[in-house]
């Protein structure tokens, strides 16, 4: 009987430790990866049927930095800006080193506005969408035309970066 109780207690401890580790991994891995490896995590998103790898800017400091000073992006790579609320978010090309296509996406994960081939020389001009957005995706210039992205296309995000309020809305 004593042996069975010990085995049961060991199993409970293993389950608690495993579930806690899984929670910590899911919630804090991005921060651990940045702190120890200096990397920004890459996420796979889908714009229409096209897969892209993106880094995420979801804090005020990351959104201000954006792609400033970055020398290039690989094909099918970008920066996804995630905002806390819906609004008209302007984008400028401060300290950019290469042209971009800029795509605004609303809370329903639908493309609402596109600016193509925006030159670094356009700074200090600010580019704004025609309606409230929740996300902005920056990709290499010519991406929009090469994969035929258009207003009305849908964005698919992994659960790890989907804002909780939008996740709840999509589950309804």
Buried (B, 14 or more C-beta within 10 A) or exposed (E): EEEEEEEEEEEEEEEEEEEEEEEEEEEEEBEEEEEEEEEBBEBEBBBBEBEBBBBBBBEEEBBEBBBEEBEEBEEBBBBBBBBEEEEEBEBBBEEBEBBBBBBBBBBEBBBBBBBBBBEBEBEEEEBBBEEBBBBBBBBBBEBBEEBEBEEEBEBEBEEEBBBEEBEEEEEE
